[in-house]
Structure formats: structure tokens, C-alpha cells
């Protein structure tokens, strides 16, 4: 008799309470997504109302502007019992949605200032980092994925072998990642945004797009993948006879597969060049006041939710047969108000920590960016690193030097020959300055750029200089030469 085998596995799993789930979800939203979510809650939950000014949020409470109305409510009775039910069941006046621009939810309330919106280009790396923030990863896995994203060239390819990437890792990254870790991080990056990004060559780029293409029948997909992996050179020469013989397929299937392949994007990273700047709602403003840099929240461009105290008090005094649906709405309203304030507080604290550590950037620009990791801010604020990550991805600050995503201020450290460190972002800025100052008739090669950096105490391999130059979308020396 064959007995079925049983296997017992122990797995640890953390389940967040609903309020914490909402808190995490709100924090990782961009300001645009947050605005839409709060507006939706205001329109659908009768226990929520919008405060006309940020200060009103503080006033909402037993002694706030609604206190007298609450105290005047009758004790019990049909009227008090019916009021919350009518508020929930009655059709709500429609709130206009103004598309991409903010508006006041109240006709007689203050309009949100359009000047509090800003235009900011969203690069390929920013888009990938934004999506990466939605994954629950350990610090080591997240760093490796970010490292790969940072190493992609302008076409979206990873041209540098993982073994070479290890050369640029900080000596503190211990133990060094093995091939399996690099491959896992690469596979994760390849799932982000546009299919084909993170490929190591053209064949892998096309194969990733074919595997992700929806609605393809299995035989067509399989044939196209075989052509990409086995017959790419013959496809480039239009050698259909040789392909048909090697693949043992009919003309119709071959034509369909080749047509499918030719419709793919061989340079998926280039599509970000054509994208217009995205209009974003900055989360904070940074300016200099009394010789010190300060951070101010941008609450005026986003809706302010507070508890509708009159309805909440009427519901508390009511005696209804079935309280559960409305009790749940009241609970959700309280959660939302607390979580909205928590979101503002967390983003404000993270922004202040960034500004505190990047004072030289605000004075001198990118060349003065210092190395900064998420863990450093997390330790200082006594937060989990994943919380800081959610508070930086898709969050923007307006500064005298322009509009920047919070992630712009995080850059890994590179050692210098003096024993100190500098940030990768600062090195990119230095390379850009060197190229802008070069003689157009005798442009600096990547070797010459590496030598100039070494003269300033920053020792980098030529391939690293080439990678950073490519990230700046600057062509090689032979293409920059002006005759």
C-alpha cells in the first residue's frame, strides 16, 4: 500500500490590522493618488467633511467649531436616530473632479493654488524606483535592485556583468552578493514597468516582451521565442527560407511570428525620452528663512479631511436596530483622519531629515550631494527602513534649485583616495561639469575623464565613468567632437 506523504512547513507571516494597512497604503501614494483617495472618501463617507483650511483640522473635536451644534442635538428620539441614517442613505451632492488640477470641494471655500503644482520630468530610473517601492523587500535585496536600476543605460539594458557591479559596491556591503542574488534582483527589475527593461542583450529584451505580451496564442508565442533565441541573425538578414527549414514551420506561421517580433521595442528605455514632464503635487516646499533651510508642508493643494462631529454625535446617541454598517463607516472615518495626519507627519519628518543632511546641496547643487542611504534616515527617525522608502518614492519637494523627488537625495557612497567618500550623484555632476567645460575640438575620452576625477581624489574604473556618462545621456567623445 502506498501511503500519501505529508509535509509540515512552518511559515512566519505578518498580517497588518486594517488601520495599519490603510496607513501604509496612504503613505506609499503619490500626492496625486492621495488627493484622489481622500476626495473619494469625502464623497462617500457621511462621517467625513473637508476642512476649509489646514487649521480647521486641529479645531475639529468636542470643543471645535461644531461643538455648539453637537451639544444642541436632542437626546434620543426619532429625529436623532433618523439623522445619521438619512445622511448615509440620501444621495450626496456630486463633487466635481477637475482632472489634473486641484479645486476646492466647496464653492465658497478657498481655491487651491495652482502654483502649488509643479512640472517635473520622470526618468526611467525614477519610474522603476517608484514601482520597486510597492514590493516588500529586505534592505539587502532592495539595495541590489536599486543598484541594477542605477546601472541601466539609456536604452534600458544592463550592459555591465553583475561581477563587475560588485566593484562599485561599498566595502561595508558584506558578504558580497553571489550570482543567485544578482539574478534574483535582476528578475525583479525586469518585472517593473515596461517589459524588456533590464535585459542584458537584444535577444533577452525581445524575449521578455514576448513573454509579457497579452492575448497571444501559445503556438505563435512559442515560435516567436524560438526565432528570437535561435534565429535572430537570420531574421536580421530576412533569410526566411533558412528559418523555415530550421524551425520546420509553414510560411503563414513564420510571417506572423516575424511580424510580431518586428513590432517589439528593441530600446524600451528610449520611450521615456519622449514623455512630457509630469505634473506633480509637491509634498513640501524648501526655502531659506533667517539663514536656515526650512521645510513647509504643501497642504493647501490637497483636501483636508476631518470627522463630521455633528453626524458622529447623532449616531452615538441614536438607538438603531442594526448599527454595524454605519458603525463601520464611522470607524473608517476616524482611521482616515488619523492616517492622513500620520502621512503628513511622516513625510514632513523624512523631508526635514533629508534637508538636514544635504545642506550643501541646497547651497552648491548636485556636486555637493553627500552619500545618503535610507537606513541612515530610518535610524535617525526611529522608523523602519520600509517606511522611509514609502515616504520617499513618488514624493517631491520644491526647492530654489528646482523640483526634486525625495529619492534624488539618496545616493550610494564611493570611496576616495583620501579615505573619505563622495556620492555617486556628485560624481555624475562632476562628469557633466567636466564635459561642459571641455574643448569641443578635443573632447575628453572616458579614460581622460577618469584621470581628471582621480586628480580630484575620486578613483573610478573607466567602465564606471562610461556608465555614469551614459546615465547623463551624454554621447562618447568621438560623437561630441566638433570639427
C-alpha positions in Angstrom: 0.0 0.0 0.0 1.3 3.4 -0.9 0.7 6.0 1.8 0.4 9.7 0.9 3.3 11.7 2.1 2.6 14.6 4.4 4.9 17.6 4.8 4.7 20.1 7.6 6.1 23.5 6.9 6.3 26.3 9.4 5.9 29.8 7.9 6.0 33.1 9.6 3.6 35.7 8.2 2.7 39.1 9.5 -0.8 40.3 8.9 -1.4 44.1 9.3 -4.6 45.4 11.0 -7.0 47.2 8.7 -6.0 50.6 10.1 -2.3 49.9 9.6 -3.0 48.6 6.1 -4.7 51.9 5.3 -1.8 53.9 6.8 0.8 52.0 4.7 -1.3 52.4 1.6 -1.8 56.2 2.1 1.9 56.7 2.8 3.1 55.0 -0.4 0.7 57.0 -2.6 1.9 60.0 -4.6 0.3 63.3 -3.8 -2.0 62.9 -6.8 -3.1 59.5 -5.8 -3.6 60.6 -2.2 -5.7 63.6 -3.3 -8.0 61.3 -5.3 -8.3 58.8 -2.4 -9.2 61.4 0.1 -11.7 63.1 -2.3 -13.4 59.7 -2.8 -13.6 59.1 0.9 -15.1 62.6 1.5 -17.7 62.0 -1.2 -18.7 58.5 0.1 -18.5 58.6 3.9 -21.1 60.7 5.6 -19.0 61.0 8.8 -16.2 62.9 6.9 -16.1 66.5 5.9 -13.5 68.7 4.4 -11.9 71.4 6.4 -11.6 74.7 4.6 -8.1 75.3 5.9 -5.4 73.1 7.4 -6.0 74.9 10.8 -9.6 73.6 10.8 -8.3 70.1 11.1 -6.9 71.0 14.6 -10.2 72.6 15.6 -12.3 69.6 14.8 -13.2 68.0 18.2 -15.5 68.3 21.2 -14.5 71.9 21.6 -14.1 72.8 17.9 -16.4 74.8 15.7 -19.1 72.1 15.6 -19.3 71.8 19.4 -22.3 74.0 19.9 -24.3 72.2 17.2 -23.3 68.9 18.8 -24.4 70.0 22.3 -27.7 71.2 20.8 -28.6 67.8 19.4 -31.6 66.1 21.1 -31.1 63.2 23.4 -32.5 60.1 21.6 -35.8 60.3 19.8 -36.8 59.5 16.2 -35.1 62.6 14.9 -31.7 61.8 16.3 -32.0 58.2 15.2 -33.0 59.1 11.7 -30.5 61.8 11.1 -27.4 59.6 10.6 -29.4 57.1 8.6 -30.6 59.9 6.3 -27.1 61.2 6.0 -25.9 57.8 4.9 -28.8 56.9 2.6 -29.5 60.3 1.0 -27.8 60.9 -2.4 -24.7 63.0 -1.9 -24.2 66.2 -4.0 -21.7 65.3 -6.7 -18.2 66.5 -6.2 -16.6 67.8 -9.4 -13.4 66.1 -10.5 -11.2 68.6 -12.2 -8.9 66.2 -14.0 -5.3 67.0 -13.4 -5.8 70.2 -11.4 -6.9 70.7 -7.8 -10.1 72.5 -6.9 -12.0 73.3 -3.8 -14.7 70.9 -2.8 -16.8 73.8 -1.5 -18.0 76.6 -3.9 -17.5 79.2 -1.2 -14.2 77.8 0.1 -10.7 78.9 -0.9 -9.4 77.6 -4.2 -6.3 75.5 -4.1 -3.4 77.4 -5.5 -2.4 76.0 -8.9 1.1 77.4 -8.2 1.4 74.6 -5.7 1.6 72.2 -8.6 4.8 71.7 -10.4 6.2 70.1 -13.6 8.9 67.5 -13.1 10.5 65.1 -15.6 10.1 61.5 -14.6 13.1 59.5 -15.7 13.2 55.7 -16.4 15.1 55.2 -13.1 12.6 57.2 -11.1 9.7 55.2 -12.6 11.3 51.9 -11.8 12.2 53.0 -8.3 8.6 54.1 -7.7 7.3 50.7 -8.7 10.0 49.0 -6.7 8.7 50.8 -3.6 5.5 48.7 -3.9 7.4 45.5 -3.2 8.1 44.2 0.4 11.8 43.6 0.3 14.7 43.2 2.8 17.3 46.1 2.8 19.8 43.9 1.0 17.5 42.8 -1.8 16.2 46.4 -2.2 19.7 47.8 -2.4 20.8 45.3 -5.1 17.6 46.0 -7.2 18.3 49.8 -6.9 21.9 49.2 -7.8 20.8 47.4 -11.0 18.3 50.2 -11.8 21.0 52.7 -11.4 23.3 50.7 -13.8 20.8 50.6 -16.7 21.9 52.5 -19.8 19.7 54.9 -21.8 18.3 52.0 -23.9 17.2 50.2 -20.7 19.8 47.5 -20.9 22.1 46.2 -18.2 25.4 46.1 -20.2 27.6 45.6 -17.1 28.0 42.0 -15.9 27.0 41.5 -12.2 30.6 40.5 -11.3 31.7 44.0 -12.4 28.9 45.7 -10.5 30.4 44.3 -7.3 33.5 46.5 -7.9 31.3 49.6 -7.2 29.7 48.3 -4.1 30.7 49.7 -0.8 33.2 47.6 1.2 30.6 47.6 4.0 28.3 45.5 1.9 29.1 42.1 3.4 29.1 39.4 2.4 29.4 40.2 -1.3 26.3 39.1 -3.3 26.6 35.9 -5.2 25.3 35.2 -8.7 22.0 33.9 -7.4 21.3 37.2 -5.5 22.2 39.3 -8.5 19.9 37.2 -10.8 17.0 37.4 -8.3 17.4 41.2 -8.2 17.6 41.4 -12.0 14.5 39.3 -12.5 12.6 41.6 -10.1 13.7 44.7 -12.1 12.7 43.0 -15.3 9.1 42.8 -14.0 8.9 46.5 -13.4 7.1 48.9 -15.7 7.8 48.3 -19.5 8.7 44.8 -20.5 12.2 44.5 -21.8 13.9 46.8 -19.3 16.8 45.2 -17.6 17.7 42.9 -20.4 21.3 42.0 -21.0 21.1 41.8 -24.7 18.7 42.2 -27.6 17.5 38.6 -27.6 16.6 38.8 -23.9 14.9 42.2 -24.4 12.7 40.8 -27.1 12.0 37.6 -25.3 10.9 39.5 -22.1 8.4 41.4 -24.3 7.1 38.3 -25.9 6.6 36.5 -22.6 4.7 39.5 -21.2 2.6 40.2 -24.3 -1.1 39.6 -23.5 -3.6 37.7 -25.8 -1.1 35.7 -27.8 -1.9 32.1 -28.6 0.6 29.6 -27.3 1.9 28.3 -30.7 2.6 31.9 -32.0 4.4 32.9 -28.8 6.5 29.7 -28.8 7.5 30.2 -32.4 8.4 33.8 -31.9 10.5 33.0 -28.9 12.4 30.3 -30.9 13.1 32.8 -33.6 14.4 35.4 -31.1 16.6 32.9 -29.2 17.8 30.8 -32.2 17.4 32.7 -35.4 17.9 36.3 -34.6 20.7 36.8 -37.1 18.7 35.2 -39.9 15.8 37.4 -39.1 18.0 40.4 -39.4 19.1 39.2 -42.9 15.4 38.4 -43.8 16.6 34.8 -44.6 13.1 33.3 -44.4 14.0 30.1 -46.3 16.7 29.2 -43.8 14.4 30.0 -40.9 11.5 28.0 -42.3 13.8 25.0 -42.7 15.4 25.3 -39.3 12.1 25.8 -37.5 10.1 23.3 -39.6 7.1 25.7 -39.8 4.8 26.9 -42.6 5.1 30.3 -44.4 1.9 31.7 -42.7 3.1 31.0 -39.2 6.6 32.2 -39.9 5.3 35.5 -41.3 3.0 36.1 -38.3 5.8 35.4 -35.9 8.3 37.6 -37.7 5.7 40.4 -37.9 5.1 40.1 -34.2 8.8 40.4 -33.4 9.3 43.4 -35.7 6.6 45.2 -33.7 8.5 44.9 -30.5 10.6 47.7 -29.0 14.4 47.0 -29.2 15.2 50.0 -27.0 12.5 50.2 -24.3 14.4 52.8 -22.2 14.2 55.3 -25.0 10.4 55.7 -24.6 11.0 57.8 -21.5 12.8 60.4 -23.6 9.5 61.2 -25.4 7.4 61.6 -22.3 6.3 65.1 -21.4 7.2 66.3 -17.9 4.7 65.0 -15.4 2.6 67.5 -13.4 3.1 66.6 -9.7 1.8 67.9 -6.5 4.9 68.7 -4.4 4.6 67.4 -0.9 6.8 70.0 0.7 8.4 73.4 0.0 12.0 74.1 1.0 13.3 77.6 1.3 15.8 79.6 3.3 14.5 81.6 6.2 16.7 83.5 8.6 19.8 81.8 7.2 18.4 78.3 7.8 16.8 75.9 5.4 13.2 75.0 6.4 10.6 72.6 5.2 6.9 73.5 4.9 4.1 71.0 4.0 2.0 71.7 0.9 -1.3 71.1 2.5 -3.1 73.8 0.5 -3.1 71.7 -2.7 -4.7 68.6 -1.1 -8.0 68.0 0.6 -8.2 68.1 4.3 -10.4 65.5 5.9 -11.9 65.8 9.4 -14.6 64.0 11.3 -18.1 65.4 10.9 -18.7 65.8 14.6 -22.5 66.5 14.3 -23.2 63.3 12.5 -20.8 61.4 14.7 -22.6 62.6 17.9 -26.0 62.0 16.5 -25.1 58.4 15.6 -23.6 57.9 19.1 -26.9 58.9 20.7 -29.1 57.0 18.3 -30.6 53.7 19.1 -30.8 51.7 15.9 -31.5 48.0 15.4 -28.6 47.4 13.1 -25.7 49.6 13.8 -22.9 47.6 12.1 -22.8 49.2 8.6 -22.8 52.8 9.9 -20.5 51.9 12.8 -18.0 50.6 10.3 -18.2 53.8 8.3 -17.6 55.9 11.5 -14.7 53.7 12.4 -13.2 54.1 8.8 -13.7 57.9 9.0 -11.7 58.0 12.3 -9.0 55.8 10.8 -8.7 58.0 7.7 -8.4 61.2 9.7 -5.6 59.8 11.9 -3.8 58.1 9.0 -3.9 61.3 6.9 -2.3 63.2 9.7 0.2 60.4 10.1 1.1 60.6 6.4 1.7 64.3 6.6 3.8 63.9 9.8 6.0 61.1 8.3 6.7 62.9 5.1 7.5 66.1 6.9 9.9 64.3 9.2 11.7 62.5 6.4 11.9 65.7 4.4 13.5 67.5 7.3 16.0 64.7 7.8 16.9 64.9 4.1 17.4 68.7 4.2 19.4 68.4 7.4 21.9 66.0 5.8 22.0 67.7 2.4 22.6 71.3 3.4 25.5 71.6 0.9 23.3 70.6 -2.0 20.9 73.5 -1.3 23.9 75.8 -1.2 26.0 74.5 -4.1 24.0 71.9 -6.2 24.4 68.3 -7.2 28.2 68.4 -7.0 27.8 68.8 -3.2 25.4 65.9 -2.7 26.7 63.7 0.1 26.2 59.9 0.3 22.9 59.1 2.0 21.2 55.7 2.5 17.6 55.0 3.6 18.9 53.3 6.7 20.6 56.4 7.9 17.4 58.4 7.9 15.4 55.4 9.3 17.8 55.0 12.3 17.8 58.8 13.0 13.9 59.0 13.0 13.5 55.6 14.7 11.5 54.3 11.7 11.6 51.1 9.8 13.5 51.4 6.5 10.5 50.3 4.5 8.5 53.2 6.0 11.2 55.7 4.9 11.2 54.0 1.4 7.5 54.6 1.1 7.8 58.2 2.2 10.4 58.9 -0.5 9.2 57.2 -3.6 6.9 59.5 -5.6 7.2 62.3 -3.1 8.5 65.7 -4.4 9.9 68.9 -2.9 10.1 72.3 -4.4 13.5 74.0 -3.8 15.2 77.1 -5.1 17.1 74.7 -7.4 14.1 73.1 -8.9 11.6 70.3 -8.2 13.2 67.0 -7.0 11.9 63.7 -5.9 13.0 62.7 -2.4 14.9 59.8 -3.9 17.2 62.3 -5.7 18.9 62.9 -2.4 19.8 59.3 -1.7 22.9 58.1 -3.4 25.4 55.4 -2.6 28.9 56.3 -1.4 32.1 55.9 -3.5 35.5 55.8 -1.8 38.1 58.5 -2.5 41.9 58.1 -2.3 42.0 60.4 0.7 40.0 57.8 2.7 36.8 59.8 2.6 33.6 59.2 0.5 31.6 61.0 -2.1 28.2 60.2 -3.6 27.5 58.7 -7.0 25.2 61.6 -7.8 28.0 64.1 -7.1 30.4 62.1 -9.4 27.8 62.3 -12.2 27.5 66.1 -11.7 31.3 66.4 -11.8 31.5 64.4 -15.0 28.8 66.7 -16.5 30.8 69.8 -15.5 34.0 68.4 -17.0 32.3 67.6 -20.3 30.6 71.0 -20.4 34.0 72.7 -19.9 35.9 70.6 -22.4 37.3 71.8 -25.7 34.8 70.8 -28.4 37.6 70.1 -30.8 39.3 67.8 -28.3 36.6 66.2 -26.1 37.6 64.2 -23.1 37.5 60.4 -23.5 36.2 58.2 -20.7 39.9 57.5 -19.8 40.6 61.2 -19.6 37.5 61.8 -17.5 38.7 59.0 -15.1 42.1 60.7 -14.9 40.6 64.1 -14.2 38.4 62.6 -11.4 41.5 60.8 -10.0 43.3 64.1 -9.9 40.4 65.3 -7.6 40.8 62.3 -5.4 38.0 60.2 -6.9 39.3 56.9 -8.3 36.9 55.1 -10.7 37.3 52.5 -13.3 36.8 53.6 -16.9 33.7 51.4 -17.3 32.2 53.1 -14.3 32.8 56.5 -15.8 31.3 55.3 -19.1 28.2 54.1 -17.2 27.7 57.4 -15.4 28.2 59.3 -18.7 25.6 57.1 -20.3 23.2 57.8 -17.4 23.6 61.5 -18.1 22.7 60.8 -21.7 26.0 62.3 -22.9 27.5 60.7 -26.1 31.1 59.3 -26.1 34.0 61.6 -27.1 34.0 60.7 -30.8 30.4 61.8 -31.1 31.0 65.0 -29.2 33.9 66.2 -31.3 33.2 69.4 -33.3 35.4 69.8 -36.4 
